[in-house]
Amino acid sequence: VQLQASGGGLVQPGGSLRLSCAASGHISSIDLMGWYRQAPGKQRELVATITSGGSTVYADSVKGRFTISRDNAKKAVYLQMNSLKPEDTAVYYCDIREEVAGTLYDYWGQGTQVTVSS
């Protein structure tokens, strides 16, 4: 299974970006999908997750600005980012979790750079 993330780039404060992440290969049962980010010198942190039933969790720092969504048929997860701030600058990673016979497997994308700067 490989994940391909895209949609990052350079944007001015207050701007928007939409990240996409699609999986190739066979995944029997997708449990959880999510986005994480890592800024220089900092640990990777959760941005948002979405369950197979559509329940979402967001980091406090992005609530009201970011929206996570998924397309199960396409094995894809998306992150709409609005009202971007310089502190949102980071490499964003997507994660897809597969459940097989009670065991969970995490697959990670390669990361896409988001830079918010004037």
C-alpha positions as CSV (number, residue, x, y, z in Angstrom):
1,V,0.0,0.0,0.0
2,Q,1.3,3.4,-1.0
3,L,-0.1,6.8,-0.1
4,Q,0.4,9.8,-2.4
5,A,-0.2,13.2,-0.8
6,S,-0.6,16.4,-2.8
7,G,-1.8,20.0,-2.6
8,G,0.8,21.7,-0.5
9,G,2.5,24.9,-1.4
10,L,3.1,28.5,-0.5
11,V,0.2,30.6,0.5
12,Q,-0.3,34.0,2.1
13,P,-1.8,34.3,5.6
14,G,-5.5,34.1,5.4
15,G,-5.4,32.0,2.3
16,S,-6.6,28.4,1.7
17,L,-5.2,25.1,0.5
18,R,-6.7,21.7,0.0
19,L,-4.6,18.6,0.7
20,S,-5.4,15.3,-0.9
21,C,-4.1,11.8,-0.1
22,A,-5.0,8.7,-2.0
23,A,-4.0,5.1,-1.4
24,S,-3.0,2.6,-4.0
25,G,-3.0,-1.1,-3.5
26,H,-5.4,-3.3,-1.6
27,I,-6.7,-2.3,1.7
28,S,-9.3,-4.6,3.1
29,S,-10.8,-2.4,5.8
30,I,-10.0,1.2,6.4
31,D,-10.5,2.1,10.0
32,L,-9.2,5.6,10.5
33,M,-7.8,8.3,8.3
34,G,-6.0,11.4,9.4
35,W,-3.6,14.2,8.9
36,Y,-0.6,15.1,11.0
37,R,2.0,17.8,10.7
38,Q,5.6,18.4,11.7
39,A,7.1,21.8,11.9
40,P,10.9,22.3,12.0
41,G,12.3,21.4,15.4
42,K,9.0,20.1,16.7
43,Q,7.4,16.7,17.1
44,R,4.8,15.4,14.7
45,E,1.3,16.4,15.9
46,L,-2.2,15.4,15.1
47,V,-4.2,17.8,12.9
48,A,-7.4,15.9,12.3
49,T,-8.8,12.4,12.0
50,I,-12.0,10.9,10.6
51,T,-13.4,7.5,11.3
52,S,-15.1,5.2,8.9
53,G,-18.4,6.4,10.3
54,G,-17.5,10.1,9.6
55,S,-16.7,11.2,13.2
56,T,-14.0,13.8,13.3
57,V,-11.4,15.0,15.8
58,Y,-9.5,18.2,15.3
59,A,-6.5,19.8,17.1
60,D,-7.6,22.9,19.0
61,S,-5.3,25.0,16.9
62,V,-7.2,24.2,13.7
63,K,-10.8,23.9,14.9
64,G,-13.1,26.1,12.8
65,R,-10.5,26.6,10.1
66,F,-9.7,23.1,8.8
67,T,-12.1,20.4,7.6
68,I,-11.2,16.8,7.1
69,S,-13.2,14.5,4.7
70,R,-12.9,11.1,3.1
71,D,-13.9,9.2,0.1
72,N,-14.0,5.5,1.0
73,A,-14.5,4.3,-2.6
74,K,-11.4,6.2,-3.7
75,K,-9.4,5.3,-0.5
76,A,-8.8,9.0,-0.2
77,V,-8.7,11.6,2.6
78,Y,-8.7,15.4,2.2
79,L,-8.0,18.4,4.3
80,Q,-9.5,21.7,3.5
81,M,-7.4,24.5,5.2
82,N,-8.9,28.0,5.4
83,S,-7.7,31.1,7.2
84,L,-4.2,29.8,7.2
85,K,-1.7,31.2,9.7
86,P,2.1,31.3,9.6
87,E,2.1,28.8,12.5
88,D,0.4,26.3,10.2
89,T,3.7,26.0,8.3
90,A,4.8,22.4,8.4
91,V,5.1,19.2,6.5
92,Y,1.7,17.5,6.4
93,Y,1.5,13.8,6.5
94,C,-1.6,11.6,5.8
95,D,-2.3,8.4,7.6
96,I,-4.6,5.6,6.7
97,R,-5.2,2.8,9.2
98,E,-6.2,-0.6,8.1
99,E,-7.8,-3.2,10.4
100,V,-7.1,-6.8,9.7
101,A,-8.4,-9.5,12.0
102,G,-8.2,-7.2,15.0
103,T,-4.7,-5.9,14.1
104,L,-4.2,-2.3,13.1
105,Y,-1.7,-1.2,10.4
106,D,-0.8,2.4,9.7
107,Y,0.3,3.6,6.3
108,W,1.9,7.0,5.9
109,G,2.2,9.4,2.9
110,Q,5.5,11.0,2.0
111,G,4.5,14.4,3.3
112,T,3.6,17.6,1.5
113,Q,5.1,21.0,2.5
114,V,2.7,23.8,3.5
115,T,4.3,27.2,3.9
116,V,2.2,30.2,5.1
117,S,4.1,33.4,4.6
118,S,3.7,36.9,3.2
